Amino acid sequence: MIVLIGLLVLTIVLFGAGAADGPLQVALFLSATFAALVAYKNRHAASAIEEMAIGGVSSAMGAIFILLASPPSRRQAAAMPPSPARRTGRRR
């Protein structure tokens, strides 16, 4: 966890707002690789690590589906660019 936080902070300090364009994904990948190496060093079986990773993703999917299914708030909707379905008075 310390490696993840450290890499994320370092990435944001080095790249600023442009960190979301790619460097953050590298930091996440490196921290996941570090966690895997620690797990293998502590003699955890690969199948057990795989099952735990699948369980973690599965438990998060419920929350993701709830976020996708809920409509945006008024503030979020006002900030969105108008879609063709929401436009009124189309020019011909």
C-alpha positions, 0 to 999 in steps of 0.5 A: 500500500505504501508503494502504491501511495508513493508511486501515485504521489510521485506521478502526480508531482512529476506530471501534474494534470497530465498524469491521467494520460498514462503515467498513473496506469504505469504506477498502478501496474508497478504497484501491482507487480510489487504486490505480486512479488511480495506474495510469491516471496511469502509463498502464496500459491498462484491459484490462491492469488488468482482467486483473491483477485477475481473475488476483489473484482467481482465484489467491485462490479456491483458498485460499478453497475449501480453507478452506471445505472443511476442517472446523473445529478442535475449538476453533472447533467448541466456540465455534460455537452448536449448529446444529439438525443437531448438537443432541441431545435435542430437545424436542417 
